[in-house]
């Protein structure tokens, strides 16, 4: 995790030799400040914190690349539901929107659980790493002619009925918007400018059609509320 808390609940960035507490389970954590991985806090035993398994133990360079676009005060915000359930968001905007960055595979059960939780406390969107499989990008790019022939909506976007032929099917049934990042941490390739765009999908009510829209990645964080 990027932030821990002191005995008074103040957020702390990791520092050499640092000792603090996990903001979720409130058990002791230590700072790891090496020369290879990004500085972070860690539990001596993962069993000590039930939430650590999917939060910020294994943050990838892709995660860090995205999070650096947002103020530190927006990152790793703890949210508590009325029943006491806790989650820690990747980014939480001042307007209550949660942004979850997803690189690793996630089960449908876990995905639905997070969508329900964050939707109950203000709303959320996913940003999915589309660079981990070249197949995903090739499939999206090679179907560009089919996309262009689909029904265009006023204000941008298109409705496509065979979305599963273009994007990973496991993300086509979300209850919240999903953005695919096919560029990742690489510079924009002038020969393929589409890689610098974010592909947004919104499931329609019948779950058979999906709305696609592309937004410039570099303006993404500025456009958020």
Secondary structure, 3 states (H helix, E strand, C coil): CCEEECCCCCEEECCCCCEEECCCCCCEEEEECCCCCCCEEECCCHHHCCCHHHCCCCCCHHHHHHHCCCCHHHEEEEEECCCCCEEEEEEECCCCCEEEEECCCCCHHHHHHHHHHHHHCCCEEEEEECCCCHHHHHHHHHCHHHHHCCEECCCCCEEECCHHHCCCHHHCCCCCCEEEECCCCCCCCHHHHHHHEEEEEEECCCCCCEEEEEEEHHHHHHHCC
